[in-house]
Amino acid sequence: MNPFELKSLTSSFINNEFCKSHSDAITVLNKYSKEEIASVSLANESEIELALSSSESAFQIMKNWSAGDCYSHLEKFISLIKEHRNTLVDIIVAEAGKPRSYAQVELERTIQTLTFAMEESRRSHGEVVNLDFANGTGKTGVVKRFAKGPVIGISPFNFPLNLSVHKIGPAFAVGAPIILKPSPYTPLSALYIAKLSALAGYPPGALNVVVANNELSEKLVRDSRTKVFSFTGSPVVGWALKDKAHKKKVVLELGGNAAVIVDEDANLEEACAIIANGAYLYAGQICISTQRIFVHKKREKEFTQMLVAKIQTLKVGDPNEMNVTVGPIIDAVHVKRIKEWVDEAIAMGAKCEVGGKVLDEQKSLYAPTLLSSVNKEMKVYAQEVFGPVATISSFSQFSEAINLVNDSDFGLQCGVFTNDFSHVKMAHEKIEVGGIIINNVPGFRMDHMPYGGVKDSGLGREGVRYAMEDFTEARLLVY
């Protein structure tokens, strides 16, 4: 039985309780049926101040926690999330429009992310510095890491639970409170687990989930009481907020137009199946969805035919159906934008190999689309589509493929299908991204690995242990 009703998720969760409801509110819709799920009040200025002050108070408690305290609280938190996994999956499917099978994966990854945080909380990440020479003879240096202070996190709609705990877990593991602002499209997942954190015994202010307009959200970023700013979202918003974070430690994960290379010796059948899923799963609304495909010229025709055939088998529709891969776009405004970008590319000379149309405007469904004959002047190639659209181009030499990948403002992750180890090494040395995935799509991710990009794709790294380093500072003791 749930410890509280879903209908209670009508406001921000601050200081271990839901706030009063106000007239200014956002409506959370089922992204497929367009039915109202909830109406969530926007926080006012006094509630923003309460979030900041209670977070500061919680830090005075949590900074004194032992590693065992951090571990035991996370252990209880994880246990409660496991108990409510079915409800959380239902929320993700409804508010994010995520196919149910993929929502179940997100729930399991959420548990795994928090488990990594729990495990890392008991590991020492300090070091002993050898000073015993020259004027340091007889001295020992010990470095210990301490939480910087309260964290402000902003999470996106596409992984409303797992990307929230990618900020919550590392904060809790180092003994830091966090103020989380979820996407207005998908606030319910975060509000639900905020209540679970209180039931797990976290002090008031340890996890404040604030649903607020942009102006008041900026106050959280600007305020000197928060010491770390962790953002996942669009490059335009992320870089603008970085400038307002002043002296805070800033971590940005900003997405991109992820590329995959299909080398001459690649297993085409295997690559085709993996790329089709990597480009169109969850309607391409993933930061590392495959967007640009570069295939060796000798294999281009064969691969394109195979890929089109595979795309045509993808099920589009109701995310509640277990065999659906491509569900709804998050909002009608983005359906319109995707359509405009594809239409513009075709008008500029791109060829539509498959798709290229809205399937159901009312339910925000856009057909899985593959475009060829593209160039860098087209938005579908140069910018992040964040929709079920991929482009395909060819190359003659592997070095040329690398140059094509690098000719971008972004650099998050890249996939390379090859059996030539010299090309594996070349990719690692030359491709300007945060991660190179061999014989898989750029969308591969495990939640403990360092994850982040270069150029406009971001700053710093997520992945629990790496985030913990960003949330702490080193303090040296010499004796």
C-alpha positions as CSV (number, residue, x, y, z in Angstrom):
1,M,0.0,0.0,0.0
2,N,1.3,3.5,-0.8
3,P,2.2,5.7,2.1
4,F,0.4,8.5,0.5
5,E,-2.0,9.0,-2.4
6,L,-0.7,10.0,-5.8
7,K,-3.3,12.8,-5.8
8,S,-1.3,14.4,-2.9
9,L,1.4,15.4,-5.4
10,T,0.0,18.9,-5.9
11,S,2.9,21.1,-4.7
12,S,6.6,21.4,-4.0
13,F,8.0,19.1,-1.2
14,I,10.0,21.4,1.1
15,N,11.3,20.7,4.7
16,N,9.9,17.2,4.6
17,E,6.3,18.2,3.7
18,F,4.2,19.2,0.8
19,C,3.5,22.9,0.6
20,K,0.2,24.7,0.4
21,S,-1.5,24.7,-3.0
22,H,-1.6,28.0,-4.8
23,S,-3.6,29.3,-7.8
24,D,-0.5,29.5,-10.0
25,A,0.0,25.9,-11.1
26,I,1.1,23.7,-13.9
27,T,-1.0,20.9,-15.4
28,V,0.8,17.6,-15.8
29,L,-0.6,15.7,-18.7
30,N,-0.5,12.0,-19.8
31,K,1.7,12.6,-22.8
32,Y,-0.2,10.1,-25.0
33,S,-3.8,10.5,-24.0
34,K,-3.5,14.2,-23.0
35,E,-5.6,13.6,-19.9
36,E,-4.7,15.6,-16.8
37,I,-2.7,13.6,-14.3
38,A,-2.1,16.3,-11.7
39,S,-2.1,20.0,-11.1
40,V,1.1,21.1,-9.3
41,S,1.3,24.5,-7.6
42,L,4.3,26.7,-8.4
43,A,6.4,27.6,-5.4
44,N,6.3,31.2,-4.3
45,E,9.1,33.4,-3.0
46,S,8.7,32.4,0.7
47,E,8.8,28.7,-0.3
48,I,12.0,29.3,-2.2
49,E,13.5,30.9,0.8
50,L,12.3,28.0,3.0
51,A,14.0,25.5,0.6
52,L,17.2,27.4,0.9
53,S,17.2,27.8,4.6
54,S,16.0,24.3,5.4
55,S,18.7,22.9,3.1
56,E,21.3,24.9,5.0
57,S,20.0,23.6,8.3
58,A,20.0,20.0,7.0
59,F,23.7,20.5,6.0
60,Q,24.6,21.3,9.6
61,I,23.3,17.8,10.5
62,M,24.4,15.8,7.4
63,K,27.9,17.1,7.3
64,N,28.6,15.4,10.6
65,W,27.3,12.0,9.4
66,S,29.6,9.1,9.4
67,A,30.1,6.9,6.3
68,G,27.8,4.4,8.0
69,D,25.1,7.0,8.5
70,C,25.2,7.9,4.8
71,Y,25.1,4.2,3.9
72,S,22.2,3.3,6.2
73,H,20.0,6.1,5.1
74,L,20.6,5.3,1.4
75,E,19.9,1.6,2.1
76,K,16.5,2.5,3.6
77,F,15.7,4.9,0.7
78,I,16.5,2.2,-1.9
79,S,14.3,-0.2,0.0
80,L,11.3,2.1,-0.2
81,I,11.8,2.8,-3.9
82,K,11.8,-1.0,-4.5
83,E,8.6,-1.3,-2.6
84,H,7.0,1.4,-4.8
85,R,8.5,0.4,-8.1
86,N,5.2,-0.4,-9.8
87,T,3.7,3.0,-8.9
88,L,6.9,4.8,-10.1
89,V,6.9,3.0,-13.4
90,D,3.3,4.0,-13.9
91,I,4.2,7.6,-13.2
92,I,7.1,7.6,-15.7
93,V,5.0,6.1,-18.4
94,A,2.2,8.6,-17.9
95,E,4.1,11.9,-17.3
96,A,7.1,11.2,-19.6
97,G,5.3,9.2,-22.3
98,K,8.0,6.6,-22.0
99,P,7.4,3.1,-23.4
100,R,6.6,0.9,-20.4
101,S,9.4,-1.6,-21.1
102,Y,11.9,1.3,-21.1
103,A,10.3,2.9,-18.0
104,Q,10.9,-0.4,-16.2
105,V,14.5,-0.2,-17.3
106,E,14.7,3.4,-15.9
107,L,13.3,2.2,-12.5
108,E,15.9,-0.6,-12.3
109,R,18.7,1.9,-13.3
110,T,17.4,4.2,-10.6
111,I,17.9,1.5,-8.0
112,Q,21.3,0.7,-9.4
113,T,22.4,4.4,-9.4
114,L,21.4,4.7,-5.7
115,T,23.1,1.4,-4.9
116,F,26.3,2.7,-6.5
117,A,26.0,5.8,-4.3
118,M,25.4,3.6,-1.2
119,E,28.4,1.5,-1.9
120,E,30.6,4.5,-2.7
121,S,29.6,6.2,0.6
122,R,31.7,3.7,2.5
123,R,34.8,3.9,0.3
124,S,37.5,6.3,1.1
125,H,38.4,8.7,-1.7
126,G,41.2,10.5,0.1
127,E,44.9,9.8,-0.2
128,V,48.1,9.9,1.6
129,V,50.6,12.3,0.1
130,N,54.3,11.5,0.5
131,L,56.0,14.6,1.9
132,D,58.9,12.7,3.6
133,F,61.8,14.3,1.7
134,A,63.6,17.7,1.4
135,N,62.0,20.2,3.7
136,G,59.1,17.8,4.3
137,T,61.3,15.1,5.9
138,G,59.4,13.4,8.7
139,K,56.0,14.8,7.5
140,T,52.9,13.0,6.3
141,G,50.1,14.6,4.2
142,V,46.6,13.2,4.4
143,V,43.9,14.4,2.0
144,K,40.2,14.0,3.1
145,R,37.2,15.1,1.1
146,F,34.4,17.1,2.7
147,A,31.0,18.0,1.2
148,K,31.0,21.5,-0.2
149,G,27.5,22.3,1.0
150,P,23.9,22.2,-0.3
151,V,23.5,21.2,-4.0
152,I,21.1,22.7,-6.5
153,G,20.1,20.2,-9.2
154,I,18.0,20.8,-12.3
155,S,16.8,17.6,-14.0
156,P,15.1,17.0,-17.5
157,F,11.9,15.3,-18.5
158,N,13.4,12.4,-20.4
159,F,14.6,10.4,-17.4
160,P,12.6,12.0,-14.6
161,L,13.6,9.5,-12.0
162,N,17.1,8.2,-12.9
163,L,18.6,11.6,-13.8
164,S,17.1,13.0,-10.6
165,V,18.9,10.4,-8.5
166,H,22.1,11.0,-10.4
167,K,22.1,14.3,-8.5
168,I,20.4,13.1,-5.3
169,G,22.5,9.9,-4.8
170,P,25.9,11.5,-4.9
171,A,24.7,14.3,-2.7
172,F,23.4,11.9,-0.1
173,A,26.5,9.7,-0.4
174,V,28.8,12.6,0.7
175,G,26.4,14.0,3.4
176,A,25.0,16.9,1.4
177,P,21.4,18.1,1.1
178,I,20.0,18.9,-2.4
179,I,17.3,21.2,-3.8
180,L,16.0,19.6,-7.0
181,K,14.1,21.4,-9.6
182,P,12.5,18.8,-11.9
183,S,11.2,19.5,-15.4
184,P,7.7,21.1,-15.4
185,Y,6.7,18.3,-17.9
186,T,7.6,15.6,-15.4
187,P,7.6,16.7,-11.7
188,L,5.7,13.8,-10.2
189,S,8.5,11.2,-10.1
190,A,10.7,13.5,-8.1
191,L,7.9,14.6,-5.8
192,Y,7.1,11.0,-5.1
193,I,10.6,9.9,-4.1
194,A,11.0,13.1,-2.0
195,K,8.3,11.8,0.3
196,L,10.0,8.4,0.3
197,S,13.3,10.2,1.4
198,A,11.5,11.6,4.4
199,L,10.1,8.2,5.3
200,A,13.7,6.9,5.0
201,G,14.7,9.2,7.9
202,Y,16.4,12.0,6.1
203,P,16.2,15.3,8.1
204,P,13.9,18.1,6.9
205,G,15.6,20.0,4.1
206,A,17.7,17.0,2.9
207,L,15.7,16.7,-0.3
208,N,13.6,19.7,-1.3
209,V,11.8,19.3,-4.6
210,V,10.9,22.7,-5.9
211,V,8.4,23.2,-8.8
212,A,8.9,26.8,-9.7
213,N,8.9,29.3,-12.6
214,N,12.2,30.3,-14.2
215,E,12.7,33.5,-12.3
216,L,12.5,31.9,-8.9
217,S,14.5,28.9,-10.1
218,E,17.3,31.3,-10.9
219,K,17.2,32.5,-7.4
220,L,18.2,29.0,-6.3
221,V,21.1,29.0,-8.7
222,R,22.3,32.5,-7.7
223,D,22.0,32.1,-3.9
224,S,25.3,31.8,-2.1
225,R,23.9,29.2,0.3
226,T,24.0,26.5,-2.5
227,K,27.6,25.5,-3.3
228,V,27.2,23.1,-6.2
229,F,25.1,23.5,-9.3
230,S,24.3,20.3,-11.4
231,F,22.3,20.8,-14.5
232,T,21.0,18.4,-17.2
233,G,19.2,19.9,-20.1
234,S,19.6,22.1,-23.1
235,P,22.8,23.9,-24.0
236,V,21.2,27.3,-24.3
237,V,19.7,27.1,-20.8
238,G,22.7,25.3,-19.2
239,W,25.4,27.8,-20.3
240,A,23.2,30.8,-19.4
241,L,22.6,29.4,-15.9
242,K,26.3,28.7,-15.5
243,D,27.0,32.4,-15.8
244,K,24.5,33.0,-12.9
245,A,26.0,30.4,-10.6
246,H,28.9,32.7,-9.6
247,K,31.4,30.9,-7.4
248,K,29.6,27.5,-7.3
249,K,31.1,24.3,-8.7
250,V,29.2,23.7,-11.9
251,V,28.5,20.5,-13.7
252,L,26.6,20.6,-17.0
253,E,25.3,17.7,-19.1
254,L,23.9,19.2,-22.2
255,G,23.3,16.6,-24.9
256,G,24.3,16.8,-28.6
257,N,23.9,15.3,-32.0
258,A,25.5,11.9,-31.3
259,A,27.2,10.1,-34.1
260,V,27.9,6.5,-35.0
261,I,30.5,5.2,-37.5
262,V,29.9,1.9,-39.4
263,D,33.2,0.8,-40.7
264,E,33.8,-1.3,-43.8
265,D,34.3,-4.5,-41.9
266,A,31.4,-4.0,-39.5
267,N,28.7,-6.7,-39.0
268,L,25.9,-4.9,-40.8
269,E,23.1,-7.0,-39.5
270,E,24.1,-6.5,-35.9
271,A,24.9,-2.8,-36.4
272,C,21.6,-2.2,-38.1
273,A,19.5,-3.7,-35.3
274,I,21.4,-1.8,-32.6
275,I,21.3,1.5,-34.4
276,A,17.6,1.3,-35.2
277,N,16.9,1.0,-31.5
278,G,19.5,3.6,-30.6
279,A,18.1,6.2,-32.9
280,Y,14.4,5.8,-32.3
281,L,13.9,4.4,-28.8
282,Y,11.7,6.7,-26.8
283,A,11.1,8.7,-30.0
284,G,14.8,9.8,-29.9
285,Q,14.3,11.9,-26.7
286,I,17.6,10.9,-25.2
287,C,20.8,13.0,-25.0
288,I,22.8,10.2,-26.7
289,S,20.3,9.0,-29.2
290,T,22.0,8.2,-32.5
291,Q,21.4,11.1,-34.8
292,R,24.2,11.1,-37.3
293,I,25.2,7.8,-39.0
294,F,28.4,7.6,-41.0
295,V,28.7,4.4,-43.1
296,H,31.6,3.3,-45.3
297,K,30.9,4.1,-48.9
298,K,31.3,0.4,-50.0
299,R,28.5,-0.6,-47.6
300,E,26.3,2.4,-47.8
301,K,23.6,1.1,-50.1
302,E,23.3,-2.3,-48.4
303,F,23.3,-0.8,-45.0
304,T,20.7,1.9,-45.8
305,Q,18.3,-0.7,-47.3
306,M,18.7,-2.9,-44.2
307,L,18.2,0.0,-41.8
308,V,15.1,1.2,-43.6
309,A,13.6,-2.2,-43.4
310,K,14.4,-2.4,-39.7
311,I,12.9,1.0,-39.0
312,Q,9.7,0.0,-40.7
313,T,9.3,-2.8,-38.1
314,L,9.4,-0.4,-35.2
315,K,6.1,-0.2,-33.3
316,V,4.8,3.4,-32.8
317,G,2.0,4.2,-30.4
318,D,0.7,3.9,-26.9
319,P,3.7,3.7,-24.5
320,N,1.6,1.4,-22.2
321,E,1.9,-1.3,-24.8
322,M,5.0,-3.5,-24.1
323,N,6.1,-3.8,-27.7
324,V,6.1,-0.1,-28.5
325,T,9.5,1.5,-29.1
326,V,8.4,4.9,-30.3
327,G,6.0,6.7,-28.1
328,P,4.8,10.4,-28.1
329,I,6.9,13.5,-28.3
330,I,6.9,15.3,-24.9
331,D,4.9,18.3,-26.2
332,A,3.1,19.6,-29.3
333,V,5.5,22.5,-29.7
334,H,8.3,19.9,-30.2
335,V,6.3,17.9,-32.7
336,K,5.9,21.2,-34.7
337,R,9.6,21.9,-34.4
338,I,10.7,18.4,-35.6
339,K,8.3,18.6,-38.5
340,E,9.7,22.0,-39.5
341,W,13.3,20.8,-39.3
342,V,12.6,17.7,-41.4
343,D,10.6,19.7,-44.0
344,E,13.3,22.3,-44.2
345,A,16.0,19.7,-44.7
346,I,14.0,18.1,-47.6
347,A,13.5,21.5,-49.1
348,M,17.3,22.0,-49.0
349,G,17.9,18.7,-50.8
350,A,17.8,16.0,-48.2
351,K,16.2,12.7,-49.3
352,C,13.7,11.1,-47.0
353,E,14.4,7.3,-46.9
354,V,11.5,6.6,-44.5
355,G,9.1,8.5,-42.3
356,G,9.2,12.2,-42.5
357,K,5.6,12.9,-41.3
358,V,3.4,13.4,-38.3
359,L,1.5,10.2,-37.6
360,D,-1.0,11.5,-35.0
361,E,-1.0,15.2,-34.1
362,Q,-3.4,14.7,-31.2
363,K,-1.2,12.0,-29.6
364,S,2.1,13.7,-30.5
365,L,3.4,10.8,-32.6
366,Y,6.0,11.4,-35.3
367,A,7.2,8.7,-37.7
368,P,10.7,7.3,-37.2
369,T,12.6,9.2,-39.9
370,L,15.9,8.6,-41.8
371,L,17.3,11.3,-44.1
372,S,20.1,11.0,-46.6
373,S,21.9,13.6,-48.8
374,V,22.2,15.9,-45.7
375,N,24.8,18.6,-45.0
376,K,25.9,20.7,-42.0
377,E,23.7,23.6,-43.0
378,M,20.6,21.5,-42.1
379,K,19.3,21.7,-38.5
380,V,18.6,17.9,-38.5
381,Y,22.3,17.4,-38.9
382,A,24.0,20.2,-37.0
383,Q,21.7,20.7,-34.0
384,E,20.1,18.3,-31.5
385,V,16.8,17.1,-32.9
386,F,15.7,15.3,-29.7
387,G,13.1,13.4,-31.8
388,P,12.8,10.2,-33.9
389,V,15.1,11.6,-36.7
390,A,18.5,10.3,-37.9
391,T,20.7,11.2,-40.9
392,I,22.9,8.9,-42.9
393,S,26.1,9.9,-44.8
394,S,29.1,8.0,-46.2
395,F,32.9,8.1,-46.0
396,S,35.8,6.6,-47.8
397,Q,38.5,6.5,-45.2
398,F,38.2,6.0,-41.4
399,S,40.1,9.2,-40.8
400,E,37.4,11.0,-42.9
401,A,34.7,9.6,-40.7
402,I,36.5,10.9,-37.6
403,N,36.6,14.3,-39.1
404,L,32.9,14.2,-39.9
405,V,32.1,13.3,-36.3
406,N,34.4,16.1,-34.9
407,D,32.9,18.7,-37.3
408,S,30.2,19.6,-34.7
409,D,29.6,22.0,-31.9
410,F,28.9,19.0,-29.7
411,G,30.9,16.1,-28.3
412,L,29.0,13.8,-25.8
413,Q,29.5,10.2,-26.9
414,C,30.1,8.4,-30.2
415,G,29.6,4.8,-31.3
416,V,32.0,2.9,-33.6
417,F,31.2,-0.4,-35.3
418,T,34.5,-1.9,-36.4
419,N,36.6,-5.0,-36.1
420,D,39.9,-3.2,-36.9
421,F,41.7,-2.6,-33.6
422,S,43.9,0.1,-35.2
423,H,40.6,2.0,-35.9
424,V,39.6,1.4,-32.2
425,K,42.8,3.1,-31.1
426,M,42.5,5.9,-33.6
427,A,38.9,6.6,-32.5
428,H,40.1,6.8,-28.9
429,E,42.9,9.2,-29.8
430,K,41.1,11.4,-32.3
431,I,37.3,11.6,-31.7
432,E,36.5,14.6,-29.6
433,V,33.8,13.3,-27.3
434,G,33.4,12.3,-23.7
435,G,33.1,8.6,-24.5
436,I,33.6,6.2,-27.4
437,I,31.5,3.1,-27.5
438,I,32.9,0.2,-29.6
439,N,30.4,-2.0,-31.6
440,N,27.5,-0.2,-30.0
441,V,25.6,3.0,-30.3
442,P,26.5,6.2,-28.4
443,G,23.4,5.6,-26.2
444,F,25.2,3.0,-24.2
445,R,25.5,4.0,-20.5
446,M,26.1,2.4,-17.2
447,D,25.4,4.6,-14.2
448,H,28.7,4.4,-12.5
449,M,30.9,5.2,-15.5
450,P,32.1,8.8,-16.1
451,Y,29.5,10.4,-18.4
452,G,29.7,13.9,-19.9
453,G,30.9,15.8,-22.9
454,V,33.1,18.4,-24.4
455,K,32.5,21.5,-26.4
456,D,28.8,22.5,-26.2
457,S,27.9,19.1,-24.7
458,G,28.8,20.2,-21.2
459,L,31.2,20.5,-18.4
460,G,32.4,18.0,-15.8
461,R,31.2,14.4,-15.5
462,E,28.3,12.5,-14.0
463,G,28.5,8.9,-12.8
464,V,28.2,8.5,-9.1
465,R,31.8,8.5,-7.9
466,Y,32.7,11.3,-10.3
467,A,29.8,13.4,-9.2
468,M,30.8,12.8,-5.6
469,E,34.2,14.4,-6.4
470,D,32.5,17.4,-7.8
471,F,30.2,17.7,-4.7
472,T,33.2,17.7,-2.3
473,E,36.4,19.5,-1.8
474,A,39.8,18.2,-0.8
475,R,41.3,19.2,2.6
476,L,44.9,18.6,3.4
477,L,46.3,17.7,6.8
478,V,50.0,17.8,7.3
479,Y,51.6,16.4,10.5
